[in-house]
Amino acid sequence: MRKAKTTSFSSLDVNVGFKVLFVLTIATGIYAVATSLITAPAVLVLMGIVLFLLAPLAIPTGIRLEEFVSSSRSQQKVYDLEVSTEEDEKKEEEEEEFDEKARAEVKEEVEWTKLWKKLDFWIYFGLYLFGPTVGIVFMNNLGQIAESRGCAATTSLVALSSSFSFFGRLLPSLLDYFFSRNKYMPSSPVSMAVSLVAMVASFLLLLIDSDIALYVSTGLIGVSSGSLISLSVTTTAGLFGTKHFGVNHNVVVGSIPIGSFAFGSFAAKVYRDGAAFDGRFDGKCFGMNCFQTTLIFWGMLCSIAAVLATVLYLRNRKFYSQKL
């Protein structure tokens, strides 16, 4: 008895598809940054954006085409039942390994109404409040920071911040995809702690009265805050499960409006005090003193967040070691 080989999406198709998608995403980000910094006809910019947005459709189209070609060839070639049986057994083993891995990546399933009873939740909530939220507040005040320091390239700074935040969000996914089988791959809390330390260093670097320091710090904060936002998704799912992930994560990111109001109000007060100290009645402040205290305060908050990320890892190191 002989059995024809059936076509399906192989792991090779998935790997190639992910790699192509990552390349297209990075190319889209580079194109967006380049067109924002370089003057180009609006029609050409629009055409390029449309092409980049439609490019991912080539991935399923290519897989379907390959599937069609394979099915055409399978009508002329048949394989022994023994070979097909071995392939089926291999697929079943892979599915079992995948299920075991998926179960190992979740510590426990926690309903959102019971989050407040978990100490890990409050540690994680404080981490998000003093970490990624501070990065968002910095980006919201970036134009005023640049103006107070006498930097005229505000548009370039905003484009730099947005683009590096974009690439920062891609970075954890790229590292996780290409190095997920490496036992030395750091856990999400460790990666968040490293990103937060980079943010602290960036805020300290901003205390230097230099445009170069402003550009470098803006890029580092963009990458760090972007990676923190991506890492928070896997952290929420890992600690509190995937069943109620949507609501749980929305509860965590509820720290953003709280932090934006509190930390933004603090920055505004320091800015107004600086303007009053200079004797200006138009409310505008110029000089390093306008945000110096604010930058130190933001750096202290990120330091607290880094400590909380370390504590979160230490409390769950057994769980993350099992994942590896």
N, C-alpha and C positions, 0 to 999 in steps of 0.2 A: 504493500500500500504506500502511495506516495502523496505528499501534500505540498501544495504550492505555497510559496513564501508570501505572507501578507505584508503590506507596507504600513508603516507607522512612523511617528516622529521619534527618531533615534536621539540618543544623548549627544551624538555628533551634531545633529541639526540644531539642538538647543544651544550647545556651546558656541557654534558658529553664529547663531542668531544673536546671542547675548553680546558677543564680541563686536559684531557689526553695529548693534544698537549703541554700545558704548562709544564706538568710534564716531558714529553719526551725532550722538549727543554732544561729545566734546567738540566736534567740528562746528556744530550749531552755536555753542557758546563762544568759540573763537570768532566766528563770523559776526555774532551780535556785538562783541566787544570791538572788533575792527571797524564795523560800520558806524559805531557810536563815536569813535575817536577820529575817523577819517571822513571827510566830506565826500559824499557820493550821491548820484542822482536817486531820488526817492523811488523811481520806478524799478531801477536795478536792485535796490535794497529790498523792495517788496517781493520782486521775483525770486531773489535768493532765499528769503525767509519762507516763501511758499514751497520752493523746491526742498529745502531742508525739512520742512514739516511733513511733506509727502514722502520723503526718502524712506522712513521706516516701513512703509507699505511694501517695499521691495523684499523685505525679509519673508513674510508669509507667502508672497507670490513666488519667490525662489524655492521655498520648501514645497509648495504645491506642485511646482513644475518638476522638481526632482522626484516627488511622489508619483506623478503621472508617468515619467520616464521609467521609473522602477517597476511600476505596475505593467507597463507595456512589455518590458523585458521578461517579467515573471510569467507571462503567457507563453513564452517560448522555452523557459527553463523551469524545471521542477527540482525540488530538493528532497532528500530522503527524510522519512518521518523521524528518524533518530536525530538528525540535525535540528529539525524544527522543535523537537521535544526538548533538546538541550537548550535551545534559545528561550523557550517558554519557561523552563526552570530557572534560567539565569535572570529573566525578567522578574519572576516572582521573588527571587532572592533580593534583587535590587529594590523592589517595592517594599519588602519587609524591612530592609535596611533604611530606606527612606522614612518609613513610618516610625521606626525606633528613633531615628535621628530627630524627627519632628517632635516626638514626645519628650526627648531629652532636652530640647531647646526651650521648654516651658517649665518654670519652677512649680507653679500652681495656677489654677484657674480661680480668679478672685472677681466677684461681682462688684460693680462700681459702688453699690451702697455699703459695702464692707471695707472699702479702701481705707477709710479713716481709722480703722482698727489696726492697720499694718504700720509698723515703725518704718519699714522700707519705703512705704509711700511718702511719709513725711520727709524722710531724708532725700528721696528722689524729687519731691516737690520743691524743697529748698534748693536743691542742686539746679533745677531748671529755672527757678526764680532768680538766683544769683549768677547764673551762667549764661545760657542762650538768650535770656531776656535782656541782660545787660548789653549783649552784642547788638540786639535789635534796637535798643535805645540809642546806642552809639551811632548806628546808621541813620536813625531819625534825626540826630543832631549833627550829622557830618557836615552839612552845608554851613551851619552856623560856626562850627569849629574851624573850618577852613577859612571862613571870612574873618573871624577874630584873629587868626594867625597871619592874615595878609596874603593868603594863597588865592590867586585868581582862578586857578584851574579847578573850579568846583565841579564842573561837568565831568571832567576826567576822573576826579576822585569818586564821584557817585558811580560812574561806569566801572571803575576799578573795584569798588566795594561790591557792587551787584554781581560782577563777573566772577570774582574770587569766592563769593558766597555760593554761587552756582556750582563752581568746580569743587568747593568744599563739600557740598551735598553729595556730589558724585564720588568723592574720595573713599568714604567707608564702603560703599557698594563695590567699587573696583577692588579694594583690598580684600574684602570678604569673598568676592567671587574667585579671584586668582590665588588667594592664599588660605582658603577655608580649610584645606587639608593639612596645613602646617600646624603642628602642635604648639608652636611658639606664637601663634596669632593671638594678640591681646584681646581680652574681653571688652565689652562695650563700656563698663565703668572705667576701666584703665585707659581706654582710648579717649574717653571724655575728660579724664583727669589731665592727660597730656595736652589736649586741646585747650583746656582751661589755663594750664600753666603758660601756654603760648599766648593766650589772651592777656594774662597778667603782665608778661614781658612786653607785649605790645603797648599796653597802657603806660607802662614806665618809659618806654621809648618815646611816647608822645610828649613827655615832659621836656624833650630836647627841642629847642626852637630851630627847627630845620624842616624844609619842604621834603627832603629825602626821608627823614624820620616819619613825616606825616604819611607819605606814600607807602612806605614799607609797613608801618603799623596798620594802615587801612587794609592793605592786602592780607596781612596775617589775621586780623580780626575777622575779615570776610571769610577766609578759609576756615578758621576755627569755629565761628558761629554756624556756618553752613554744615560743617561736619557734625557739630553737636546736635543740630536739628535732625539730621539723618540717623545718628546713633540713638537718639531718644526713642525713635520708633521701635527699633529692635530691643531696646532696654525695657520699654513698657510691655511689649509682648512677652519677653523672657521672664520678667518678674511677676506679672499679673495675668498672663495667659492670653490666648487669642480669641476666646469665646466672646468676651466683652471688651475686646481691644478698642473699638471705636469710641465707646463712652469713656473708658478708662483713660485713654490718651487725651481726650478732650478735657477731662478733669485736670490732668497734669498741665496741659498748655493753658489752662485757665490762669496760670501764674503770669502769663504775658501781659494782659491788661492791668493786673495789679502792679507788676514791676514797672511797666511803662509809665503808669501814672505817678508812682512814688519816686522812681529814679529820675524821670523826666522833670518832675516838679522840683526836685533838688537841683538839677542842672540849671533850670530856669532861674531859680532863686540866686544861685551863685553868679549866673550871668548878669542878672539885674543889679546885684550888689557891686559887681565889677564895673558896670556902666555908671552907677551912682558914685563910686569911688573916683572915677575919672572925671566926674562933673559933667557928664553928658546927659542931656534932657531928651534925646531922641530914642533912648532905650538901647542903643547899640554899644557893644563893648569891643574894644580892640586890645590885643596883647595876650600874653601867655597866662596872665592872671584870670582871664575870663573862664577858663575851663580847667585850670591846674588842680584846684581842690576837687572838682568833679572827677577828673581822671584818676586821681589817687583813690577816691571813694569807690569808683567802679573797679579799679584794680583790687581793692580790698574785698569787694563782693565776689569777684572771680576767684580770689584766693580761698574764700570760705567755700565756694562751690567745688573747688578742686579737693579740698579736705573732705567734703561730703561725698564726692565721687569715690575717694579712697576708702572711706568708711563703708559705703555701699558695696564695694568690691570685697572688702574684708568680711563683711557679714554674709556674703553669698559666694565666697571663694570656692566652697565645696561644689556648689551648683555649676559654676563656670568651669571648674576643672573637669567635671563629668562631661560637659559639652565638648571639651577638647578631646 
